[in-house]
């Protein structure tokens, strides 16, 4: 019986054993590259101040509940956004001349969209460009009340953003 000695690099087993750690090193390098390239940053830069101001926000939410306010957000077409408010009859501060409509991006604060809505007859209206396919969190604010987590009604024949 004769066996010829081969150098180690001609044997398959050392290469097979080195393949696992080599793949882990490559996967780690790819993970680091992705982490650096897609830095999410801080969701809210002023998180401490927001934490201190939570009582004021909750008070504005409670004020909207006291007034019995509700709102429908509609996108009749293009970048146009219309909001119709129900409830709050007889309250002078319930229907201001301007409102702030905030489309909160689910993952990036830099992706938030804000639009000032002006009172036009029985509704408030403004224009805002929204990225399609994003599950926006919609907040309607005045100086004295706030309605959060509103649904968006898309134009006929289109999907909601």
N, C-alpha and C positions, 0 to 999 in steps of 0.2 A: 504494500500500500504506500503510495507516494503522495505527499501533499506539497504543493508548491506554496511558498510563502509570498503573499501579495503585500504590497505596502498598504497601510491602514486606509488611505484615501481611495483605494480601489474596492474596498469592502462596502456593501450597502448599509450595514447596521450602524456605523458611526454617523453617517449622514441622516439616517432615519431618526436617530436619537437627538441629533442637533436641530432637526427641523422644528420641533415643538418650541424650544426656547427662542429660536430665530423668529418664528411667527409671533411670539409674544412681544419681542422687541419691536418688530414692525408695527404691530397693532398699537403698542404704546406710543410710538412716534406719530402715528396717524391721529390718535386721540389727542395728543398734545397740540398738534397742528390745528385740529378742529376747534379745540378749546380756545386757542389764541385767536383764530380767525373769526369766530362767532361769539365774541365777548358780549354777554347779555347786559352787563353793567348793573347798576343798582336800579331796581324798579322805580323807587321814589327817592330822589336825592335828599329830600327834607323829611325823611321818615320820622325823625324825632319830633319835629314840629307838628306833623300830621297826627302823631300819637297823642300829643297834648291837646290838639284841636278836635279830637273825636267827639267830645261832649257837645261841641257846637254843631257838628254835623248831625249827630243823633237828635239834637233839639230841632233842627230844620226838618228832618224826616218826620219827627213827631208832629210838627206844625202842619205838614202836608196831610197827615192822617187826621188831625183835628178838623181841618178844613174839608176833608172828604174829597181831596183832589185825586184825579186820575188823568192819564194822558195817553193819546195814541200818536205814535210816530209813524209817518208815512213817507214813502219815496215815490212820488208820482212819476218820476222819470228823470234821467240824467243825474245831475248833482243836487237837484232840488230836494229839500227836506221840509216837510210840513208837520206841525204838531197841533193837535186839537186837545184842549183841556176841558175836562168835565168836573163839575162840583165847585165848591168854593163860592157859590152865589152870595152876594151881599157883603163879601169881604173885600175891602179896598186893596189890601196888599196881596190878594190871591192872583190877580191878573195884572202884572206889571206891563210896561210898554216894551220891555226887552227881557229875553231869557237867554240863558247859556245852555246849549245842548252839547254834551260831552260824549264822544264815542271812545270808550276806554278799550285799548288793545289788550287782549288777554295775556300777553307775555312781555310786551315792551312798552315802557312809558313813553319812549320817543315816538311810538306809533300812534299815540292818542290823537284824536281829531276833535277840535273845539270849533263851534260855530255859534255866533250870536244871532239869535232869532228875533225878528221884528214883528210886532203885532200888525196883522193884516186882516181886518174884519173879524171873522170868527176863528181865526187860526194864527199861529206864529209860523214864519217861514224864513228860510235861509238856504245857502248853498254850501255843500261840503263834498269833497271827493273822498270816497271810501274805497279801500282795497277790497276786491271781491273775494269771497271765500273766507273772510275773517269773522269769527263769532264775537261780534262787538258786544260790550256791556254798555248800555245806554243810560245816561243820567241827565235829567232835566233839572236845572237849578234857577232859582231866583235869589234875591238877597235874603228872603225870609223863610223859604221852604225849599224842599228838594225831593224829587221823585227818582228813585233808582231802579235799575233792572227793568227798564221798559223794553217791550218787544217792538221790532221794526216790521212794518207791513211793506212788502216789496211792491213795485209796480206790477200791473197785470202781465202775466206771461213770463215773469222773471222770478228767480229764487231770491229769498231774503239774504242780505249780506251777512 
